[in-house]
């Protein structure tokens, strides 16, 4: 049993990590700038108000930890300055403090956004990195820092998850669930014949748990794609969720180039809730190879795209919209901006 620390401790992923970890770790420290909405009642889970941009605060609160899961991040709807301050400088601070305190392992939660809009599928971990927008670029810079600290002796597994979804996940998925619940036509960027791999948060948590307990650094001190194994085309996955909902919602195609030009325009005025990487990749195949992690650790994802989406949608139905806060994180609803106009006519 170990003493574990999680940055971004109030986030969507951290909530699921706590549920999975607290029965068998000695203690969990949750570090974040705001308190979690719901924390485990276990006596070994503790929250501390810590900003990863504050190195001194990190050093004080990470003392005694034996492993850090670095999940804190400023998401794409944050300002460019905040994105780079949190995602790059914050990561440097976590790595530097961990090295100074002798914490042997820092698991960095990156993103498949580091691949940009690739031309080859499935994407291997060795694929050249090309971020789209500030978020993707910041994740690449943070990964470079992870490699530097690896060279200095720190064990830093890098996890590149596909967009993950599960109970409690809102953000961009809340927009989708809202439209499905209302029986709207669900616009697709393109004809929906492309394959877009997602990831159930439960499968991501299982993968992280493997890396936490792995003692052999030669196995864990590496970079890994984590994603679903079972998925269909965008149209097929959306249709399956709509059929489950039985609200009359159906997906329909829109010309990709036309829609993207409109979204780029409205994003300049902060009226588009979909950030660049989402809409630029929406009509492309988006598939990563998970063979490296699966073969090395005998890991197999449990949930398909559809199962993960339906599970999250069911949770959404059980939580009235008036109880859901509006914000820019995965656990809040995003302001739909110009999409509210389109929702009224679809």
N, C-alpha and C positions, 0 to 999 in steps of 0.2 A: 504493500500500500504506500502511496506517495502523497506528497503535498503538491497540489496542482493550482496553477494560476491561469485565469482566462482574461485577456484584454478584450474590450468590447463585450464586457460581461453582462450588459443589459440587452444585448441584441438577440435576434431570432435564433441564430446558431447556438449562442451561449445557453439559451434557455433549454434547448434540446440536449446540449452537452451535459448540463447539470443533471437533468433527469436520468441520463445514462450513466454518469460517473459517480454521483455522490454515494451510492451504496458500497463502493469498494475502494474509495480513496480516503486518506486520512483527513484531508481538508481541501476545500476549494475556495480560492480567493477570486472574487469577481471584481474586476477593475473597469470602471467606466466613468464618464462625466455625468451620467444621470443614473439614478437607482432603477433597478429592474422593476417592471410592473408586478411580476409575481416571481418570488424566489422560493426555492425549496425550503420547507420548514425544518430540514435537517440541521442539527447543531453544528455540523462541520462545513456549512456553506456561509461565507461571509462576504458582504459587499463593502467596497472601499471607493470613495469618489476620487478617481485618478484620471488625469488627462495624459495620454501617452506622449504629448508634446512637452511634458514637464519631467525632465530626467530625474530630478531630485525626488519627486513624489514617487516615481516608479521604483527608484532604488530603495526607498523606505518601505514600500508595501510589497515588493517582491522578495524581500529577505525571507529565507526559510523555504522557498519554493524549490521543487525538484524538477519541474517541467512547466513550461509556459506554452499555452496555445494562444498565439497572437492573431486574434480575429478582429481587432479594432480597425475600422476603416471609415473614411468619409466617402459616401456613395456618390454616384455621378450627378445627383441633383444639388450637391453642395457647390460652393464657389471653387474656382480653380485654385485659389490660394489655400483654402482649407483642405482640399483634396491632397495637394502636395505636402502641406505641413503635417497632416495626420498620417497619410499613407507612406510617405518617404521618411521625413524626419522622425515621426513617431516610431517607425520600424527601426530606424537606426538607434533610437534611444532604448527600445526594448532589447535589441541585440547587445548593445554596449553594456547595459546594466546587467543583463544575464551573464555576460562574459565576466564582468567585474565581480559579481556575487558567486561565481562558480556554479551557476545553474547549468547542468549539462546539456539540456535539450530545449530548443524553441521550435515549435511547429508553426510555420507561417502559412496562413490561409490566403492564398493568392486568388487567381481567377483565370478562366480560359479566355477572358478578354485580352490577355497578353498576346494572343495569336492574331488579333485584328480580324480581317476578312480573308481567310486563307483560300487558296485555289486547289488544295489537295486534301482528300479525306480518306480514311480517318486521320486526324492530326496526331502525330507522335510528339512526345515531350521535347524532342530535338528540333522541332520545327522553328524556323526563325521567328523572333518576337517582333511584333509590329502593333503597338497599341493604337486604338482609335479613341480620340478624345483624351481629356485630362486623366480620367480614371484609369484607362488602359495603360497610358504612359507612366502613371505613378506606380502602378503595380509592377511594371517592368523594372523601374528604378529600384523599387523595394527588393525585388528578387536579386538584382545585382549586389545589393548590400548583403543579402543572405549568403551569397556565394563568397563574398569577401570574408565574412565571419566564419564560414566553414573553413576557409583557408587558415584562419587563426585558431582553429581547434574546436569551435562550437559545433554541435550537432544540430543542423537546421533542415529538417524535412520541409520541402515546399509542396503544398497541396494546391492543385489547380482544379477546383470543382466547376462543373457546368452549373448553370443557373439552377439553384436548388429550391425546392418547394415542399411544404408540409404544413401541419397544423400551426396556426399562428402567423403564417407568411401572408403579408399583405403587399404593400408597394405596388409594383406593376401588375401583380396577379389580382389585387383587389379591383383594379379597373376591369380586367377580364371577368371576374366573378360578378361584379356589379351588373355588367351588360348581360351576362347569361341569366342571372336572377330575374332581370327585367324582361327577358324574352326578346332581346334585341338581335338584329343581325350582327354577327361578329366579323368586322372587316379584317381581311388578310392582306398583307403586303405581298402581292404576287398571287399566283393561283393555288398556293398551298401544296404543291407537289414535292416540295423539298422536305428533307428530313432534318428535324431540329431536336437534338438530344437534350434532355433535362436530367434532373437528379433528385431523388427523394432525400430529404434532410436526414432521415433515419439511416440511409445507406452511407451518407457522408459521415455521420457520427460514428458509425461502426468502423469506417476506414481510419478516422482520427484515433479512435480507441486502440486500434492495432499499432499505430505509430507511437502512441504514448507508452505502451507496455513493451514494445520491442527493445531488447537489450543490445542487439547486435547493430552497432552504428553503420557497419558496412552495408547493411540491408536498408536501414531507415533514412540514412543521411543522403537523400536523393530527392528528385522532383517527380511528382506523380499526377497524372490526370485521374479524376474521379468523376464517374458519370453513370447514367442508366445503361443497362445492356439491352433492354427491350423498349423499342419506340417505333412509331409509324411516321407517315408524312404529317405535316402540320395540319392539313385538312382532316386526315383520319383521326388524329388525336383530338382536335377540337370538336369534331363531330361526335366522338364517343362521349366527351364530357357533356356536350349539349343534349345528347340523347339521354344520358343519366339524369340531367336536371329536369327534363320534361317541361320546359317553360316556353318552348317555341323558338328558342334561340337557335340560329344556324350560322355557320361560317359562310362568307361570300368573298369573292376575289376582287381586288382592286389593282389597277396597273402600278407596278412597283415604282417605276421611275417618277411617275406623277405624284404618288403619295409621298415619296421620299423628299421631293422638292418642296412640297407643302410643309412637311414636318421640319425640314431644315429652316425654312423661313420663320415658322412660329417659334422654333427653339431659340432663335436670336432674341426674341422678345420675352423669353421665359414663359411661353404659353403652351409649350409642348411637354407633357409629362414623360414622354418616351425619349430617352437620351440617345445620342448618335449611334453608339455601338448596337443598341437594340434594333433600331429601324434599318440600319445599314446592313445588318446580317439577317434580317427577318425573312428574306426571300432566297437565301442561300442555304445549301446543306451546311449543317453545323454539327460535326461529329468528331469526337476525340477517341483515340484508342485508349482503352483501359487495361490492355493486356499486361503492361509492365507491372502495375500494382496487383492485378488479379493473379498473375503467375507467381509473383514473388511471395505473396502472403496468402494465397489460396482464398481470396476474397471474391464473392459474387454478389452483385447488387440484387436486392430482393424485389424492388418495386419498378414497374414500368412507368413511362411518362403518364399514361392515363390513370393508373392507380394513384400515383403521387398527386396529380391534379384533383382527382375526385376526393381524395382524403382531405386535401386543403379546402376544397369547395364545401364539403360537409361541415367542416369547422366554421367556415365563414357564415353559413346559414344559421349556425347555432349561436352566433354572436351578433346581436342587433347593431345596425349601422350607427345608431346614436352612441353606442359604447366604444366606437372605433375612433381614435384620434387621427387628425390630419397632420402629416409631417413629411419627412424626406428619408425615412429609414424603412427597412423591410417590415417592421412591426406596426407601421402607420399606413393610413390611406394617403395616396398621393393626389394632390389637386389635379383634376383631369383637364383643366385649362380648356384649350380649343376643342378637345374631344367631347366636352359637354354639349357643344353646339351640334356636332355630328350625331351624338347620341339621341338627340331630340327628333332627328329626321330618319333614323334607321330603324 
